[in-house]
């Protein structure tokens, strides 16, 4: 698997304004370094333990957490994480803010929205996201920055289902931005799309795509 070649081909298919987060879970330090040699900057991990271990060996990468984050593990990643894409509760946002405040750091976050047809433990409904944004206490959180939304589409071969889910999320993103972040230009990221559906996601407004197997090969 030629990782450098894959990155070059991937970049040729993706608009320059769209960020590629390379999903590096289970990948070796050598493989990540190879991707970095081709100019890849952003890497995404699902588990805190793996993320912290890789950060120690590759501190010059920009690390994103894309998997579920337990509140008791927040303090392990707050000092270095570039973005937490998987915020799915007000309590988690509060915990990130508290730990970031202790080291005077601002952590970029995305709200994870549940759009897939499958049952899942994680992700806010649209109504839950709105309730979170309406919480008066949010205004006092000076050490987090909500930069947008993230989601995972239904695992299906039906592209119409995937497109409809991405389009609904994009519409919700625009609504949230207009109603709650009209004076905040940092709310500008929509993370959706992975190796099998990133092209549809980009067509529907994604600014971040999370690419694993198309870059590193099948696990």
Backbone as a chain_set.jsonl record, in Angstrom:
{"seq": "XXXXXXXXXXXXXXXXXXXXXXXXXXXXXXXXXXXXXXXXXXXXXXXXXXXXXXXXXXXXXXXXXXXXXXXXXXXXXXXXXXXXXXXXXXXXXXXXXXXXXXXXXXXXXXXXXXXXXXXXXXXXXXXXXXXXXXXXXXXXXXXXXXXXXXXXXXXXXXXXXXXXXXXXXXXXXXXXXXXXXXXXXXXXXXXXXXXXXXXXXXXXXXXXXXXXXXXXXXX", "coords": {"N": [[0.845, -1.194, 0.0], [0.745, 2.051, -1.046], [1.087, 4.77, 0.628], [1.76, 7.477, 0.281], [1.228, 7.863, -2.456], [-1.528, 7.39, -2.411], [-2.445, 9.58, -0.906], [-1.776, 11.727, -2.567], [-3.425, 11.16, -4.785], [-5.899, 11.303, -3.544], [-6.012, 13.982, -2.734], [-6.185, 15.165, -5.215], [-8.784, 14.756, -5.858], [-10.3, 16.104, -4.076], [-11.653, 19.191, -3.063], [-9.691, 22.13, -2.342], [-10.446, 23.584, -0.099], [-11.472, 21.764, 1.646], [-10.747, 19.912, 4.494], [-8.675, 17.1, 5.079], [-8.892, 14.582, 7.348], [-6.91, 12.131, 8.401], [-7.721, 8.937, 9.254], [-6.239, 7.21, 11.618], [-6.337, 5.092, 13.358], [-5.258, 2.026, 14.694], [-3.089, 2.071, 13.006], [0.443, 2.155, 12.339], [3.21, 3.983, 13.805], [5.153, 4.389, 11.863], [3.634, 4.283, 9.503], [2.009, 6.515, 9.827], [3.954, 8.509, 9.872], [4.823, 8.251, 7.248], [2.589, 9.177, 5.87], [2.655, 11.812, 6.756], [4.958, 12.655, 5.51], [4.061, 13.141, 3.009], [2.724, 15.435, 3.31], [0.422, 15.321, 4.82], [-1.453, 16.492, 7.533], [-3.459, 16.394, 9.542], [-4.717, 14.022, 11.821], [-6.843, 11.401, 12.886], [-8.101, 9.771, 15.75], [-9.809, 7.137, 17.523], [-9.79, 6.16, 20.113], [-8.838, 7.094, 23.37], [-6.556, 6.11, 24.729], [-4.928, 5.084, 22.655], [-4.604, 7.385, 21.163], [-3.201, 9.141, 22.924], [-0.828, 7.715, 23.247], [0.233, 7.716, 20.656], [0.511, 10.434, 20.217], [2.616, 11.048, 21.939], [4.728, 9.915, 20.581], [4.585, 11.115, 18.12], [4.478, 14.123, 18.222], [4.251, 16.296, 16.556], [2.147, 16.081, 14.832], [-1.253, 17.028, 14.008], [-3.74, 16.333, 16.079], [-6.924, 14.79, 16.099], [-9.725, 13.831, 18.002], [-12.037, 11.422, 17.248], [-13.715, 9.508, 18.138], [-15.975, 8.203, 20.689], [-15.914, 10.0, 23.73], [-15.21, 9.638, 27.069], [-16.059, 11.314, 30.094], [-14.238, 11.044, 32.187], [-11.82, 10.747, 30.96], [-11.085, 13.012, 29.717], [-9.132, 14.84, 30.651], [-6.743, 13.699, 29.868], [-6.293, 14.243, 27.182], [-6.768, 16.917, 26.667], [-4.514, 18.724, 26.944], [-3.183, 18.623, 24.452], [-4.77, 17.963, 22.205], [-5.989, 18.713, 18.958], [-8.588, 19.005, 17.953], [-11.742, 18.05, 19.24], [-13.983, 16.008, 17.949], [-16.281, 14.75, 18.683], [-18.264, 15.58, 20.568], [-20.92, 14.932, 22.62], [-22.643, 15.669, 24.629], [-23.789, 18.06, 27.074], [-22.565, 17.861, 29.534], [-20.098, 16.699, 28.905], [-18.952, 18.729, 27.375], [-18.725, 20.673, 29.336], [-16.846, 19.462, 31.011], [-14.587, 19.355, 29.364], [-14.135, 22.093, 29.078], [-13.559, 22.772, 31.751], [-11.132, 21.385, 32.299], [-9.482, 22.412, 30.305], [-9.417, 25.035, 31.092], [-7.782, 24.931, 33.33], [-5.247, 24.838, 32.303], [-5.157, 27.024, 30.817], [-6.043, 26.965, 28.109], [-7.705, 26.885, 24.931], [-9.995, 24.709, 23.541], [-10.898, 23.333, 20.485], [-14.057, 22.198, 19.384], [-16.469, 19.909, 18.014], [-19.953, 19.383, 17.694], [-21.438, 16.27, 17.935], [-23.819, 14.91, 15.879], [-26.605, 12.777, 15.709], [-27.476, 11.068, 12.909], [-27.862, 8.745, 11.522], [-29.659, 5.741, 10.513], [-29.265, 3.496, 12.002], [-29.33, 2.223, 15.349], [-27.625, 3.89, 17.907], [-25.346, 4.635, 20.576], [-24.329, 7.13, 20.722], [-24.201, 10.632, 19.978], [-25.999, 13.615, 19.482], [-29.47, 14.357, 19.232], [-31.211, 16.555, 16.943], [-32.854, 18.234, 18.448], [-31.783, 17.942, 21.005], [-29.29, 19.065, 20.59], [-29.98, 21.728, 20.132], [-31.075, 22.381, 22.611], [-28.775, 22.177, 24.16], [-27.288, 24.325, 23.13], [-28.867, 26.4, 23.943], [-28.495, 26.521, 26.614], [-27.867, 28.537, 29.309], [-25.496, 28.551, 30.738], [-23.537, 27.927, 28.971], [-22.429, 30.212, 27.884], [-20.483, 30.985, 29.644], [-18.389, 29.345, 29.234], [-15.297, 29.609, 28.585], [-13.151, 28.288, 27.6], [-13.559, 26.499, 25.597], [-14.309, 26.067, 22.13], [-16.909, 25.999, 20.034], [-16.955, 24.722, 16.953], [-18.458, 23.671, 14.912], [-20.307, 20.955, 13.379], [-20.466, 17.353, 13.549], [-20.939, 14.122, 12.026], [-21.991, 10.701, 11.39], [-22.932, 8.781, 8.678], [-25.618, 6.472, 7.81], [-24.693, 3.051, 7.56], [-24.692, 1.844, 4.572], [-25.348, 0.724, 1.191], [-26.934, 2.298, -0.275], [-26.929, 5.143, -1.892], [-28.709, 7.253, -2.0], [-29.947, 7.338, 0.483], [-27.742, 7.999, 2.082], [-27.037, 10.489, 0.98], [-29.334, 11.999, 1.56], [-29.22, 12.052, 4.341], [-26.814, 13.444, 4.812], [-27.488, 15.848, 3.592], [-29.584, 16.726, 5.197], [-28.196, 17.127, 7.576], [-26.455, 19.156, 6.774], [-28.286, 21.203, 6.275], [-29.234, 21.571, 8.853], [-26.909, 22.421, 10.078], [-26.567, 24.935, 8.801], [-28.798, 26.207, 9.789], [-28.284, 26.249, 12.578], [-25.957, 27.772, 12.582], [-26.903, 30.233, 11.661], [-28.756, 30.916, 13.658], [-27.447, 30.767, 16.142], [-24.75, 31.335, 15.915], [-24.199, 33.554, 14.367], [-22.625, 35.775, 14.698], [-20.196, 34.704, 15.035], [-17.511, 33.686, 13.512], [-15.98, 31.402, 13.751], [-17.531, 29.161, 13.834], [-17.663, 27.062, 11.546], [-17.246, 24.55, 10.501], [-18.042, 21.434, 9.06], [-18.107, 18.229, 9.585], [-18.239, 15.406, 7.873], [-18.573, 12.333, 6.151], [-16.715, 9.585, 4.971], [-14.337, 7.106, 3.845], [-15.941, 5.657, 2.008], [-17.994, 7.372, 1.318], [-17.257, 10.014, 1.03], [-17.252, 11.7, -1.199], [-19.925, 12.25, -1.749], [-20.515, 13.55, 0.621], [-18.942, 15.878, 0.414], [-20.162, 17.102, -1.769], [-22.49, 17.801, -0.517], [-21.738, 19.709, 1.275], [-19.654, 19.291, 3.154], [-16.852, 20.255, 5.122], [-14.825, 19.006, 6.339], [-13.445, 15.832, 5.884], [-13.234, 12.422, 6.864], [-10.877, 10.182, 6.454], [-9.893, 6.877, 6.137], [-9.419, 3.97, 5.17], [-9.121, 4.463, 2.41], [-6.826, 5.835, 2.34], [-4.852, 4.607, 4.013], [-5.27, 1.962, 3.431], [-7.162, -1.118, 3.674], [-8.108, -2.278, 6.927]], "CA": [[0.0, 0.0, 0.0], [1.555, 3.26, -1.184], [0.331, 5.807, 1.324], [2.04, 8.764, -0.358], [0.465, 7.877, -3.712], [-2.949, 7.509, -2.072], [-2.705, 10.953, -0.476], [-1.727, 12.581, -3.762], [-4.642, 10.897, -5.558], [-7.039, 11.796, -2.771], [-6.016, 15.44, -2.808], [-6.599, 15.574, -6.565], [-10.235, 14.56, -5.953], [-10.96, 16.847, -2.996], [-11.411, 20.64, -3.138], [-8.641, 22.592, -1.433], [-10.987, 24.112, 1.154], [-11.914, 20.651, 2.488], [-9.662, 19.3, 5.25], [-8.641, 15.646, 5.18], [-8.411, 14.014, 8.605], [-6.535, 10.743, 8.155], [-8.09, 8.103, 10.396], [-5.015, 6.435, 11.802], [-6.484, 4.068, 14.396], [-4.588, 0.738, 14.432], [-1.947, 2.247, 12.107], [1.71, 2.275, 13.033], [3.896, 5.267, 13.76], [5.817, 4.471, 10.558], [2.622, 4.596, 8.488], [1.614, 7.907, 10.038], [5.08, 9.316, 9.416], [4.816, 8.218, 5.783], [1.535, 10.105, 5.452], [3.14, 13.167, 7.033], [5.969, 12.995, 4.508], [3.327, 13.598, 1.827], [2.073, 16.691, 3.649], [-0.779, 15.145, 5.631], [-1.271, 17.158, 8.829], [-4.485, 16.06, 10.524], [-4.922, 12.599, 12.04], [-7.952, 11.145, 13.792], [-8.098, 8.539, 16.531], [-11.084, 6.866, 18.178], [-9.61, 5.789, 21.51], [-7.949, 8.0, 24.089], [-5.279, 5.459, 25.038], [-4.129, 5.033, 21.432], [-4.31, 8.771, 20.796], [-2.14, 9.696, 23.773], [0.413, 6.991, 22.965], [0.77, 8.171, 19.372], [0.934, 11.831, 20.372], [3.937, 11.064, 22.573], [5.732, 9.544, 19.584], [4.468, 12.015, 16.964], [3.858, 15.339, 18.77], [4.121, 17.342, 15.545], [0.888, 15.908, 14.092], [-2.439, 17.703, 14.543], [-4.561, 15.192, 16.451], [-8.365, 14.929, 16.312], [-10.431, 12.679, 18.561], [-13.276, 11.25, 16.484], [-14.536, 8.508, 18.804], [-16.668, 8.595, 21.925], [-15.026, 10.455, 24.8], [-15.756, 9.593, 28.423], [-15.665, 12.511, 30.839], [-13.082, 10.781, 33.056], [-10.596, 10.677, 30.155], [-10.893, 14.311, 29.073], [-7.895, 15.496, 31.072], [-5.587, 13.079, 29.216], [-6.073, 14.742, 25.822], [-6.946, 18.372, 26.581], [-3.291, 19.513, 26.753], [-2.583, 18.597, 23.117], [-5.662, 17.629, 21.096], [-6.308, 19.835, 18.058], [-10.041, 19.144, 17.923], [-12.579, 16.94, 19.683], [-15.096, 16.038, 16.991], [-17.354, 13.849, 19.113], [-18.943, 16.064, 21.774], [-22.306, 14.463, 22.529], [-23.433, 16.049, 25.802], [-23.389, 19.296, 27.752], [-21.646, 17.477, 30.606], [-18.775, 16.511, 28.316], [-18.457, 20.055, 27.008], [-18.356, 21.309, 30.603], [-15.619, 18.833, 31.502], [-13.504, 19.836, 28.496], [-13.889, 23.492, 29.45], [-12.927, 22.823, 33.075], [-9.732, 20.949, 32.231], [-8.759, 23.369, 29.46], [-9.223, 26.235, 31.892], [-6.674, 24.726, 34.271], [-3.974, 25.068, 31.611], [-5.373, 28.243, 30.027], [-6.077, 26.573, 26.71], [-9.024, 26.806, 24.301], [-10.068, 23.482, 22.751], [-11.915, 23.332, 19.439], [-14.97, 21.062, 19.506], [-17.632, 19.766, 17.148], [-21.075, 18.646, 18.275], [-21.78, 15.092, 17.146], [-25.266, 14.792, 15.669], [-26.999, 11.438, 15.265], [-28.313, 11.136, 11.709], [-27.968, 7.425, 10.905], [-30.838, 4.948, 10.844], [-28.906, 2.504, 13.014], [-29.318, 2.642, 16.75], [-26.279, 4.161, 18.399], [-25.328, 5.254, 21.89], [-23.676, 8.423, 20.72], [-24.688, 11.651, 19.074], [-27.156, 14.394, 19.909], [-30.54, 14.641, 18.275], [-31.247, 17.993, 16.64], [-33.47, 18.927, 19.573], [-30.816, 17.953, 22.106], [-28.252, 20.047, 20.249], [-30.55, 23.053, 20.336], [-31.166, 22.577, 24.061], [-27.41, 22.426, 24.627], [-26.889, 25.679, 22.728], [-29.697, 27.354, 24.675], [-28.129, 26.497, 28.029], [-27.244, 29.82, 29.663], [-24.155, 28.336, 31.268], [-22.587, 27.784, 27.863], [-21.771, 31.493, 27.638], [-19.356, 31.138, 30.562], [-17.344, 28.37, 28.886], [-14.315, 30.395, 27.841], [-12.005, 27.47, 27.181], [-13.947, 25.648, 24.469], [-14.821, 26.8, 20.972], [-17.729, 25.122, 19.198], [-16.588, 25.1, 15.581], [-19.35, 23.099, 13.906], [-20.999, 19.696, 13.634], [-19.927, 16.112, 12.982], [-21.856, 12.997, 12.064], [-21.692, 9.487, 10.633], [-24.126, 8.361, 7.95], [-26.003, 5.066, 7.875], [-23.841, 2.114, 6.813], [-25.552, 1.279, 3.535], [-24.923, 0.935, -0.191], [-27.925, 3.176, -0.897], [-26.393, 6.504, -1.882], [-29.783, 8.219, -1.764], [-30.096, 7.43, 1.935], [-26.579, 8.732, 2.578], [-27.141, 11.891, 0.548], [-30.409, 12.657, 2.301], [-28.749, 12.281, 5.709], [-25.841, 14.527, 4.767], [-28.186, 17.093, 3.252], [-30.314, 17.143, 6.398], [-27.212, 17.658, 8.527], [-25.99, 20.433, 6.236], [-29.353, 22.179, 6.513], [-29.243, 21.845, 10.291], [-25.702, 23.228, 10.306], [-26.852, 26.31, 8.384], [-29.785, 26.763, 10.738], [-27.577, 26.512, 13.832], [-25.032, 28.887, 12.376], [-27.678, 31.478, 11.554], [-29.49, 31.239, 14.88], [-26.636, 30.798, 17.366], [-23.35, 31.696, 15.679], [-24.15, 34.527, 13.273], [-21.532, 36.718, 14.965], [-19.036, 33.895, 15.42], [-17.008, 33.067, 12.287], [-15.291, 30.133, 14.001], [-18.471, 28.052, 13.606], [-17.603, 26.941, 10.085], [-16.809, 23.216, 10.108], [-19.03, 20.368, 8.951], [-17.327, 17.004, 9.42], [-19.055, 14.254, 7.483], [-18.009, 11.616, 5.012], [-15.55, 8.748, 5.185], [-13.763, 6.601, 2.597], [-16.949, 5.175, 1.055], [-19.051, 8.339, 0.985], [-16.762, 11.392, 1.172], [-17.594, 12.52, -2.362], [-21.295, 12.722, -1.513], [-20.449, 14.51, 1.73], [-18.411, 17.143, -0.099], [-21.22, 17.698, -2.589], [-23.538, 18.314, 0.375], [-21.252, 20.81, 2.101], [-18.629, 18.949, 4.147], [-15.578, 20.985, 5.123], [-13.866, 18.027, 6.848], [-13.754, 14.427, 5.624], [-12.434, 11.549, 7.716], [-10.503, 9.141, 5.507], [-9.018, 5.836, 6.669], [-9.003, 2.886, 4.283], [-8.695, 4.984, 1.108], [-5.493, 6.412, 2.513], [-3.922, 3.648, 4.605], [-5.609, 0.6, 3.057], [-8.118, -1.808, 4.552], [-7.533, -2.818, 8.15]], "C": [[0.886, 1.252, 0.0], [0.786, 4.44, -0.604], [0.527, 7.168, 0.666], [1.237, 8.903, -1.65], [-1.019, 8.071, -3.438], [-3.316, 8.938, -1.676], [-2.73, 11.89, -1.676], [-2.991, 12.403, -4.593], [-5.872, 11.459, -4.855], [-7.137, 13.316, -2.862], [-6.487, 15.932, -4.176], [-8.107, 15.497, -6.737], [-11.007, 15.441, -4.978], [-10.638, 18.329, -3.114], [-10.446, 21.109, -2.054], [-9.196, 23.088, -0.105], [-11.444, 23.007, 2.11], [-10.707, 20.009, 3.164], [-9.804, 17.775, 5.228], [-8.086, 15.275, 6.552], [-8.161, 12.535, 8.339], [-6.839, 9.914, 9.389], [-7.021, 7.033, 10.573], [-5.125, 5.374, 12.887], [-5.969, 2.728, 13.867], [-3.375, 0.876, 13.508], [-0.675, 2.524, 12.915], [2.259, 3.695, 12.938], [4.57, 5.453, 12.401], [4.832, 4.853, 9.457], [2.166, 6.055, 8.608], [2.713, 8.85, 9.569], [5.143, 9.364, 7.888], [3.758, 9.178, 5.239], [1.97, 11.55, 5.656], [4.176, 13.606, 6.005], [5.335, 13.485, 3.215], [2.53, 14.87, 2.113], [0.795, 16.557, 4.447], [-0.532, 15.671, 7.035], [-2.186, 16.594, 9.897], [-4.684, 14.545, 10.591], [-6.004, 12.4, 13.094], [-7.849, 9.791, 14.458], [-9.421, 8.396, 17.272], [-10.96, 6.626, 19.674], [-8.546, 6.66, 22.175], [-6.588, 7.373, 24.33], [-4.365, 5.431, 23.814], [-3.711, 6.432, 20.998], [-3.153, 9.332, 21.612], [-0.802, 9.014, 23.503], [1.05, 7.489, 21.674], [1.23, 9.629, 19.441], [2.326, 11.912, 20.981], [5.041, 10.769, 21.559], [5.734, 10.488, 18.387], [3.8, 13.322, 17.422], [3.623, 16.427, 17.729], [2.901, 17.159, 14.654], [-0.211, 16.715, 14.764], [-3.491, 16.626, 14.803], [-6.027, 15.57, 16.686], [-8.874, 13.668, 17.013], [-11.777, 12.577, 17.848], [-14.194, 10.209, 17.108], [-15.152, 9.036, 20.085], [-15.662, 8.92, 23.023], [-15.759, 10.406, 26.129], [-15.228, 10.783, 29.217], [-14.415, 12.271, 31.683], [-11.772, 10.661, 32.284], [-10.262, 12.003, 29.48], [-9.525, 14.897, 29.384], [-6.655, 14.935, 30.382], [-5.276, 13.712, 27.859], [-6.164, 16.258, 25.683], [-5.642, 19.146, 26.357], [-2.792, 19.581, 25.311], [-3.566, 18.434, 21.962], [-6.006, 18.872, 20.27], [-7.808, 20.083, 18.001], [-10.677, 17.875, 18.477], [-13.845, 16.974, 18.84], [-16.359, 15.384, 17.531], [-18.024, 14.286, 20.416], [-20.431, 15.734, 21.67], [-23.129, 14.745, 23.783], [-22.927, 17.368, 26.368], [-22.374, 18.985, 28.842], [-20.232, 17.302, 30.075], [-18.154, 17.849, 27.943], [-17.975, 20.803, 28.251], [-17.025, 20.764, 31.124], [-14.409, 19.275, 30.674], [-13.134, 21.263, 28.873], [-13.145, 23.59, 30.789], [-11.446, 22.457, 33.002], [-8.897, 21.89, 31.361], [-8.478, 24.654, 30.232], [-8.051, 26.128, 32.845], [-5.322, 24.976, 33.629], [-4.083, 26.257, 30.653], [-5.296, 27.966, 28.521], [-7.515, 26.595, 26.213], [-9.026, 25.601, 23.364], [-11.212, 23.588, 21.746], [-12.733, 22.054, 19.517], [-16.016, 21.084, 18.387], [-18.707, 19.018, 17.922], [-21.407, 17.47, 17.365], [-23.299, 14.942, 17.099], [-25.586, 13.401, 15.133], [-27.943, 11.557, 14.075], [-28.6, 9.765, 11.123], [-29.24, 6.698, 11.341], [-30.536, 3.909, 11.915], [-29.021, 3.102, 14.405], [-27.869, 2.856, 17.183], [-26.367, 4.824, 19.756], [-24.985, 6.741, 21.805], [-24.252, 9.358, 19.665], [-25.955, 12.305, 19.593], [-28.226, 14.372, 18.827], [-30.52, 16.137, 17.98], [-31.814, 18.769, 17.818], [-32.513, 19.008, 20.76], [-29.695, 18.956, 21.845], [-28.743, 21.466, 20.492], [-30.649, 23.363, 21.832], [-29.789, 22.859, 24.649], [-27.003, 23.87, 24.332], [-27.69, 26.755, 23.457], [-29.334, 27.434, 26.153], [-27.346, 27.763, 28.373], [-25.803, 29.667, 30.143], [-23.101, 28.24, 30.167], [-21.802, 29.069, 27.627], [-20.555, 31.715, 28.536], [-18.209, 30.176, 30.254], [-16.319, 29.06, 27.982], [-13.149, 29.58, 27.3], [-12.389, 26.369, 26.192], [-14.448, 26.551, 23.356], [-15.6, 25.801, 20.122], [-17.569, 25.58, 17.75], [-17.507, 24.521, 14.518], [-19.946, 21.786, 14.364], [-20.261, 18.53, 12.99], [-21.002, 15.045, 12.994], [-21.35, 11.851, 11.207], [-22.982, 9.021, 9.98], [-24.424, 6.883, 8.193], [-25.045, 4.214, 7.047], [-24.713, 1.375, 5.81], [-24.945, 1.538, 2.165], [-25.87, 1.879, -0.93], [-27.459, 4.629, -0.798], [-27.455, 7.555, -1.647], [-30.016, 8.419, -0.275], [-28.965, 8.279, 2.523], [-26.683, 10.215, 2.226], [-28.204, 12.633, 1.34], [-29.981, 12.962, 3.741], [-27.749, 13.433, 5.751], [-26.517, 15.867, 4.476], [-28.954, 17.626, 4.454], [-29.364, 17.741, 7.426], [-26.699, 19.022, 8.066], [-27.022, 21.534, 6.459], [-29.415, 22.561, 7.983], [-28.046, 22.708, 10.67], [-25.953, 24.695, 9.95], [-27.824, 26.978, 9.342], [-29.112, 27.152, 12.045], [-26.652, 27.717, 13.689], [-25.78, 30.217, 12.334], [-28.295, 31.894, 12.873], [-28.592, 31.459, 16.099], [-25.201, 31.298, 17.161], [-23.201, 32.741, 14.574], [-23.018, 35.532, 13.448], [-20.237, 35.996, 15.312], [-18.503, 33.146, 14.2], [-16.3, 31.741, 12.511], [-16.216, 28.929, 13.849], [-18.588, 27.852, 12.092], [-17.213, 25.548, 9.605], [-17.959, 22.209, 10.131], [-18.282, 19.091, 8.598], [-18.268, 15.847, 9.117], [-18.43, 13.624, 6.241], [-16.748, 10.871, 5.379], [-15.158, 8.139, 3.835], [-14.828, 6.235, 1.561], [-17.941, 6.248, 0.615], [-18.578, 9.79, 1.02], [-17.136, 12.281, -0.004], [-19.011, 13.079, -2.234], [-21.292, 13.789, -0.426], [-19.96, 15.87, 1.249], [-19.455, 17.857, -0.953], [-22.308, 18.33, -1.731], [-23.004, 19.301, 1.404], [-20.206, 20.498, 3.145], [-17.41, 19.85, 3.998], [-14.454, 20.121, 5.694], [-14.348, 16.646, 6.432], [-12.767, 13.577, 6.397], [-12.11, 10.275, 6.926], [-9.526, 8.156, 6.133], [-8.537, 4.884, 5.596], [-8.553, 3.376, 2.912], [-7.292, 5.559, 1.157], [-4.488, 5.363, 2.978], [-4.141, 2.222, 4.109], [-6.546, -0.029, 4.069], [-7.416, -2.349, 5.778], [-7.63, -4.333, 8.131]], "O": [[1.668, 1.477, 0.924], [-0.062, 5.031, -1.272], [-0.429, 7.927, 0.511], [0.636, 9.947, -1.902], [-1.693, 8.823, -4.142], [-4.369, 9.445, -2.063], [-3.607, 12.748, -1.783], [-3.57, 13.386, -5.057], [-6.768, 12.017, -5.489], [-8.223, 13.865, -3.045], [-7.112, 16.987, -4.282], [-8.657, 16.102, -7.657], [-12.234, 15.516, -5.047], [-9.471, 18.694, -3.25], [-10.403, 20.533, -0.967], [-8.505, 23.028, 0.912], [-11.768, 23.287, 3.264], [-9.756, 19.607, 2.493], [-10.905, 17.237, 5.343], [-6.949, 15.613, 6.881], [-9.096, 11.778, 8.082], [-6.277, 10.159, 10.457], [-6.915, 6.09, 9.789], [-4.111, 4.809, 13.298], [-6.228, 2.36, 12.721], [-2.694, -0.117, 13.252], [-0.726, 3.055, 14.024], [1.83, 4.494, 12.106], [4.558, 6.553, 11.849], [5.156, 5.653, 8.58], [1.964, 6.736, 7.602], [2.435, 9.871, 8.94], [5.476, 10.398, 7.308], [3.999, 9.899, 4.272], [1.685, 12.412, 4.824], [4.263, 14.787, 5.668], [5.983, 14.162, 2.416], [1.758, 15.33, 1.272], [0.139, 17.559, 4.732], [0.477, 15.341, 7.659], [-1.756, 16.343, 11.023], [-4.803, 13.874, 9.566], [-6.071, 13.14, 14.075], [-7.548, 8.787, 13.812], [-10.072, 9.386, 17.607], [-11.909, 6.858, 20.424], [-7.489, 6.92, 21.6], [-5.566, 8.035, 24.154], [-3.172, 5.718, 23.918], [-2.594, 6.634, 20.521], [-2.23, 9.929, 21.058], [0.243, 9.666, 23.529], [2.266, 7.664, 21.605], [2.213, 10.01, 18.804], [3.129, 12.756, 20.583], [6.147, 11.3, 21.659], [6.754, 10.648, 17.717], [2.661, 13.591, 17.037], [2.883, 17.377, 17.983], [2.642, 18.003, 13.796], [-0.116, 17.047, 15.946], [-4.066, 16.073, 13.866], [-6.328, 16.541, 17.38], [-8.487, 12.558, 16.648], [-12.561, 13.527, 17.844], [-15.329, 10.039, 16.662], [-14.887, 10.161, 20.508], [-14.682, 8.201, 23.218], [-16.796, 11.046, 26.302], [-14.087, 11.207, 29.032], [-13.617, 13.188, 31.878], [-10.716, 10.489, 32.893], [-9.272, 12.104, 28.756], [-8.837, 15.393, 28.491], [-5.628, 15.609, 30.312], [-4.122, 13.719, 27.432], [-5.692, 16.822, 24.695], [-5.658, 20.145, 25.639], [-2.051, 20.502, 24.968], [-3.213, 18.746, 20.825], [-6.278, 19.941, 20.817], [-8.253, 21.231, 17.999], [-10.208, 16.767, 18.217], [-14.681, 17.865, 18.998], [-17.409, 15.458, 16.893], [-18.319, 13.451, 21.272], [-21.116, 16.191, 20.755], [-24.183, 14.143, 23.986], [-21.772, 17.741, 26.163], [-21.432, 19.749, 29.055], [-19.269, 17.711, 30.724], [-16.965, 18.073, 28.171], [-16.947, 21.479, 28.22], [-16.185, 21.517, 31.617], [-13.338, 19.538, 31.22], [-11.954, 21.598, 28.974], [-12.221, 24.389, 30.938], [-10.604, 23.146, 33.58], [-7.727, 22.133, 31.659], [-7.436, 25.284, 30.05], [-7.395, 27.127, 33.138], [-4.354, 25.29, 34.322], [-3.223, 26.467, 29.798], [-4.585, 28.642, 27.778], [-8.443, 26.352, 26.984], [-8.162, 25.485, 22.494], [-12.348, 23.892, 22.11], [-12.187, 20.964, 19.692], [-16.392, 22.145, 17.888], [-18.404, 18.125, 18.713], [-21.631, 17.648, 16.167], [-23.967, 14.86, 18.129], [-24.924, 12.909, 14.219], [-29.056, 12.069, 14.196], [-29.505, 9.634, 10.298], [-29.818, 6.994, 12.387], [-31.429, 3.486, 12.649], [-28.838, 4.301, 14.613], [-26.993, 2.061, 16.841], [-27.35, 5.5, 20.058], [-25.31, 7.514, 22.706], [-24.722, 8.93, 18.611], [-26.865, 11.634, 20.08], [-27.911, 14.368, 17.637], [-29.875, 16.901, 18.698], [-31.314, 19.843, 18.154], [-32.448, 20.032, 21.439], [-29.212, 19.615, 22.766], [-28.002, 22.307, 21.0], [-30.342, 24.475, 22.264], [-29.657, 23.695, 25.543], [-26.441, 24.55, 25.19], [-27.238, 27.894, 23.575], [-29.813, 28.317, 26.864], [-26.291, 28.026, 27.796], [-24.988, 30.572, 29.965], [-21.914, 28.45, 30.415], [-20.642, 29.024, 27.217], [-19.695, 32.539, 28.226], [-17.182, 30.19, 30.931], [-16.472, 29.084, 26.761], [-12.267, 30.112, 26.626], [-11.63, 25.424, 25.98], [-14.945, 27.651, 23.601], [-15.023, 24.871, 19.558], [-17.991, 26.674, 17.376], [-17.358, 24.841, 13.338], [-20.079, 21.525, 15.559], [-19.529, 18.7, 12.015], [-21.877, 15.047, 13.86], [-20.419, 11.999, 10.415], [-24.007, 8.881, 10.647], [-23.588, 6.144, 8.713], [-24.634, 4.616, 5.958], [-25.386, 0.403, 6.152], [-24.135, 2.449, 1.993], [-25.627, 2.218, -2.088], [-27.581, 5.261, 0.251], [-27.151, 8.639, -1.148], [-30.254, 9.539, 0.177], [-29.198, 9.16, 3.352], [-26.447, 11.083, 3.066], [-27.993, 13.776, 1.746], [-30.336, 14.005, 4.291], [-27.829, 14.298, 6.623], [-26.153, 16.893, 5.051], [-28.973, 18.832, 4.702], [-29.684, 18.74, 8.069], [-26.529, 19.933, 8.876], [-26.668, 22.665, 6.793], [-29.622, 23.726, 8.323], [-28.164, 23.62, 11.488], [-25.591, 25.592, 10.712], [-27.691, 28.158, 9.663], [-29.335, 28.246, 12.564], [-26.581, 28.57, 14.574], [-25.331, 31.207, 12.911], [-28.356, 33.084, 13.185], [-28.929, 32.243, 16.987], [-24.519, 31.644, 18.126], [-22.162, 32.792, 13.915], [-22.511, 36.079, 12.469], [-19.295, 36.604, 15.82], [-19.003, 32.066, 13.884], [-16.041, 31.019, 11.548], [-15.744, 27.796, 13.746], [-19.485, 28.394, 11.446], [-16.883, 25.371, 8.432], [-18.735, 22.142, 11.084], [-17.873, 18.896, 7.454], [-18.996, 15.373, 9.989], [-17.841, 14.306, 5.403], [-15.837, 11.416, 6.001], [-15.607, 8.614, 2.792], [-14.64, 6.475, 0.369], [-18.658, 6.053, -0.366], [-19.401, 10.705, 1.037], [-17.32, 13.486, 0.167], [-19.264, 14.236, -2.568], [-21.979, 14.805, -0.537], [-20.509, 16.901, 1.637], [-19.609, 19.075, -0.866], [-22.972, 19.276, -2.156], [-23.733, 19.696, 2.314], [-19.888, 21.364, 3.961], [-16.991, 20.167, 2.885], [-13.277, 20.454, 5.556], [-15.523, 16.319, 6.603], [-11.608, 13.955, 6.57], [-12.964, 9.404, 6.755], [-8.458, 8.547, 6.605], [-7.391, 4.965, 5.154], [-7.678, 2.758, 2.305], [-6.651, 5.745, 0.122], [-3.403, 5.241, 2.41], [-3.295, 1.357, 4.335], [-6.701, 0.469, 5.184], [-6.281, -2.82, 5.702], [-7.199, -4.991, 9.078]]}, "num_chains": 1, "name": "protein.A"}
